[in-house]
C-alpha cells in the first residue's frame, strides 16, 4: 500500500508504447523521459534458454516472422534484422541499471526461466529494484522459493471485482502487490488489497479520464502505454 510520500507509481507498459515501438530502447528511453517510475517488460525464453523481452509467442506481429521465440537459438536471433530483434533482458538491465524500477512479467514461466531470471537479477544486483509478475501463479511461487527476496505480483484477468475479492487472501500469502484489469477497478477491491498489505495496480490504462478515475480510487500503480498521461493523473490525484 502506498504512503502519501510514495504517491502513485507510473509503470510504462512495454515502454512508452503509445509513441514508440514496444520493447525497444527508444520506447524505454522515452518512457523514462516522460516520468515513468518503472518499466514493464514481458519475458520469454529462446530455444537455448536466453531471456528476451517479447510479448507474443511468435515474432509475426513485431518482426514479420511466423516462428515462435522458443524455436530460435542464439544464432537464430543474431540472424534477425537488428531493428526488430527482441532485446536480451541482460542488455536492458545493463543499459538502465538502478536508474529505474522493473516490473518483469513471465509470460510462460517454467523452472529454467525462473532460474535464469534469478541469476540475471543477482548478476546485475537489481533484486531490490524488481517485481516479478505473471498470470501463472505457480511460476511465481516457484521463483519465490528460489529467492524469497524478490517481490512477487500475481496478475488477474477477471474484469469483475467480485470474482477477485476471494483471491486477495491467497495472494497475500506470497505476494507484495497484485495487478488487475482496469475493468475490475472497484473501491472494495482496493480496500481489500490494502487491508491485506498488498499494493494494487491497474492495467493497461491509457484514457486520461480513466487514469484520473483509478488514481482517485486509491490505486497504487497505473500500468500504461502513455506514461505522460498517467503522470498527469497521478499528480492531480
C-alpha positions as CSV (number, residue, x, y, z in Angstrom):
1,X,0.0,0.0,0.0
2,X,1.4,3.4,-0.9
3,X,2.1,6.1,1.5
4,X,1.4,9.8,0.9
5,X,5.2,10.2,0.3
6,X,5.3,7.5,-2.3
7,X,2.5,8.7,-4.5
8,X,1.1,6.7,-7.4
9,X,3.6,4.6,-9.4
10,X,3.6,5.1,-13.2
11,X,4.6,1.9,-15.0
12,X,5.4,2.2,-18.7
13,X,3.8,-0.8,-20.4
14,X,6.4,-2.2,-22.9
15,X,7.9,1.3,-22.6
16,X,6.1,4.3,-23.9
17,X,4.5,2.0,-26.4
18,X,1.8,4.6,-27.4
19,X,4.5,6.6,-29.0
20,X,7.4,4.3,-30.0
21,X,7.7,0.6,-31.0
22,X,7.1,-1.6,-28.0
23,X,10.0,-3.2,-26.1
24,X,12.7,-1.1,-27.8
25,X,15.3,1.2,-26.3
26,X,13.5,4.1,-27.9
27,X,10.3,3.2,-26.1
28,X,12.1,2.7,-22.7
29,X,14.1,5.9,-23.1
30,X,11.0,7.9,-23.9
31,X,9.1,6.4,-21.0
32,X,11.7,7.5,-18.5
33,X,11.8,11.0,-20.0
34,X,8.0,11.2,-19.7
35,X,8.2,10.5,-16.0
36,X,7.7,6.7,-15.7
37,X,8.7,5.2,-12.3
38,X,9.2,1.7,-13.7
39,X,9.5,-0.2,-17.0
40,X,7.2,-3.2,-17.6
41,X,9.0,-5.9,-19.6
42,X,7.5,-9.2,-20.9
43,X,9.9,-12.1,-20.7
44,X,10.2,-15.2,-22.8
45,X,13.0,-17.8,-23.4
46,X,14.7,-18.8,-26.6
47,X,15.4,-22.4,-27.5
48,X,18.7,-22.3,-25.6
49,X,17.2,-20.6,-22.6
50,X,18.2,-17.0,-23.1
51,X,15.8,-14.5,-21.6
52,X,14.5,-12.0,-24.1
53,X,11.9,-9.2,-24.0
54,X,8.9,-10.1,-26.1
55,X,5.2,-10.1,-25.5
56,X,3.9,-12.6,-28.1
57,X,4.8,-16.2,-28.5
58,X,5.8,-15.6,-32.2
59,X,7.7,-12.8,-34.0
60,X,4.9,-12.4,-36.5
61,X,3.5,-9.1,-35.2
62,X,6.7,-7.4,-34.2
63,X,9.2,-8.8,-36.9
64,X,7.0,-10.3,-39.6
65,X,8.5,-13.7,-38.8
66,X,6.0,-16.5,-38.1
67,X,8.4,-18.5,-35.9
68,X,8.0,-18.7,-32.1
69,X,10.7,-17.3,-30.0
70,X,11.1,-20.8,-28.5
71,X,12.2,-22.1,-31.9
72,X,15.2,-19.7,-32.1
73,X,18.5,-20.1,-30.5
74,X,21.3,-17.5,-30.1
75,X,22.4,-17.9,-33.8
76,X,18.8,-17.6,-35.0
77,X,18.3,-14.4,-33.0
78,X,21.5,-13.0,-34.4
79,X,20.3,-13.6,-37.9
80,X,17.3,-11.4,-37.4
81,X,17.2,-7.7,-38.5
82,X,18.6,-5.7,-35.5
83,X,15.7,-3.3,-35.9
84,X,13.1,-6.0,-35.0
85,X,15.3,-8.4,-33.0
86,X,14.0,-8.9,-29.4
87,X,16.3,-7.4,-26.8
88,X,18.0,-9.7,-24.4
89,X,17.0,-9.0,-20.8
90,X,20.6,-8.6,-19.9
91,X,21.0,-5.8,-22.4
92,X,18.1,-3.9,-20.9
93,X,19.3,-4.3,-17.3
94,X,22.8,-3.3,-18.3
95,X,21.5,-0.1,-20.1
96,X,19.3,1.2,-17.3
97,X,20.7,-0.5,-14.2
98,X,19.4,1.1,-11.0
99,X,18.2,4.2,-12.7
100,X,14.6,2.8,-12.8
101,X,12.5,0.0,-11.4
102,X,11.3,-3.0,-13.3
103,X,8.1,-5.0,-13.4
104,X,9.1,-8.2,-15.2
105,X,6.2,-10.4,-16.5
106,X,7.0,-14.0,-17.1
107,X,4.7,-14.9,-20.0
108,X,5.1,-18.7,-19.8
109,X,7.1,-19.4,-16.7
110,X,9.0,-22.7,-16.3
111,X,11.8,-23.7,-14.0
112,X,14.6,-22.9,-16.4
113,X,13.2,-19.4,-17.0
114,X,12.8,-18.8,-13.3
115,X,16.4,-19.9,-12.5
116,X,17.8,-17.8,-15.4
117,X,15.8,-14.8,-14.1
118,X,17.1,-15.0,-10.6
119,X,20.6,-15.4,-11.9
120,X,20.2,-12.3,-14.1
121,X,18.9,-10.2,-11.2
122,X,21.7,-11.4,-8.9
123,X,24.3,-10.7,-11.6
124,X,23.1,-7.1,-12.2
125,X,22.5,-6.5,-8.5
126,X,18.9,-5.5,-9.1
127,X,16.8,-7.8,-7.0
128,X,15.6,-4.8,-4.9
129,X,14.6,-2.9,-8.0
130,X,12.3,-5.6,-9.4
131,X,8.9,-7.1,-9.0
132,X,8.1,-10.2,-11.0
133,X,4.6,-10.6,-12.3
134,X,2.7,-13.4,-14.0
135,X,-0.8,-14.7,-14.7
136,X,0.7,-18.1,-13.8
137,X,0.8,-18.2,-10.0
138,X,2.6,-21.5,-9.8
139,X,5.6,-19.9,-11.6
140,X,5.6,-17.0,-9.2
141,X,5.6,-19.4,-6.2
142,X,8.5,-21.4,-7.7
143,X,10.5,-18.3,-8.2
144,X,9.7,-17.2,-4.6
145,X,11.2,-20.4,-3.3
146,X,14.3,-19.9,-5.4
147,X,14.8,-16.4,-4.0
148,X,12.4,-15.2,-1.3
149,X,13.9,-11.7,-1.5
150,X,12.3,-11.0,-4.9
151,X,9.0,-9.2,-4.8
152,X,6.1,-11.0,-6.5
153,X,2.9,-9.7,-8.0
154,X,0.2,-12.0,-9.5
155,X,-1.8,-10.7,-12.4
156,X,-5.6,-11.3,-12.8
157,X,-7.6,-11.0,-15.9
158,X,-11.1,-11.3,-14.5
159,X,-13.0,-8.0,-15.2
160,X,-15.2,-8.2,-12.1
161,X,-14.1,-7.2,-8.6
162,X,-16.5,-9.7,-7.1
163,X,-14.6,-12.5,-8.8
164,X,-11.2,-11.3,-7.5
165,X,-12.1,-10.5,-3.9
166,X,-11.9,-14.1,-2.7
167,X,-8.4,-14.4,-4.2
168,X,-6.9,-11.5,-2.3
169,X,-6.1,-13.5,0.8
170,X,-4.3,-16.2,-1.2
171,X,-2.2,-13.6,-2.9
172,X,-1.2,-12.0,0.4
173,X,0.5,-15.3,1.4
174,X,3.3,-14.8,-1.0
175,X,3.0,-11.5,-2.9
176,X,3.6,-7.8,-2.2
177,X,1.2,-6.5,-4.9
178,X,-1.4,-7.5,-7.4
179,X,-2.2,-6.3,-10.9
180,X,-5.9,-6.2,-12.0
181,X,-7.7,-5.4,-15.3
182,X,-8.9,-1.8,-15.4
183,X,-12.5,-3.0,-15.7
184,X,-12.2,-4.6,-12.2
185,X,-11.5,-1.2,-10.6
186,X,-13.7,-1.0,-7.6
187,X,-13.3,0.7,-4.1
188,X,-14.0,-2.6,-2.3
189,X,-11.2,-4.3,-4.2
190,X,-8.7,-1.6,-3.4
191,X,-9.7,-1.7,0.2
192,X,-9.4,-5.4,0.4
193,X,-5.9,-5.4,-1.1
194,X,-4.8,-2.6,1.2
195,X,-6.2,-4.4,4.3
196,X,-4.0,-7.4,3.4
197,X,-0.9,-5.2,3.0
198,X,-0.9,-5.5,-0.8
199,X,-0.3,-2.7,-3.3
200,X,-2.7,-2.8,-6.3
201,X,-2.1,-1.7,-9.8
202,X,-4.4,-1.5,-12.8
203,X,-3.5,-2.4,-16.4
204,X,-3.5,-1.3,-19.2
205,X,-4.9,2.2,-18.8
206,X,-4.4,4.9,-21.5
207,X,-7.5,7.1,-21.4
208,X,-6.9,10.3,-19.4
209,X,-10.3,10.2,-17.8
210,X,-9.9,6.6,-16.7
211,X,-6.5,7.2,-15.4
212,X,-7.9,10.0,-13.3
213,X,-10.7,7.8,-12.0
214,X,-8.4,5.0,-11.0
215,X,-6.0,7.4,-9.3
216,X,-8.8,8.8,-7.3
217,X,-9.9,5.3,-6.3
218,X,-6.6,4.8,-4.5
219,X,-4.7,2.5,-6.9
220,X,-1.0,2.4,-6.1
221,X,0.1,2.0,-9.6
222,X,-1.0,2.7,-13.2
223,X,0.3,0.5,-16.0
224,X,0.0,2.5,-19.2
225,X,1.3,2.8,-22.8
226,X,1.2,6.6,-22.2
227,X,3.3,7.5,-19.1
228,X,2.9,11.2,-19.6
229,X,-0.9,10.9,-19.2
230,X,-0.6,8.7,-16.2
231,X,2.0,11.1,-14.7
232,X,-0.5,13.9,-15.1
233,X,-3.3,11.9,-13.5
234,X,-1.1,10.9,-10.6
235,X,0.0,14.5,-10.0
236,X,-3.7,15.6,-9.9
237,X,-4.9,12.9,-7.5
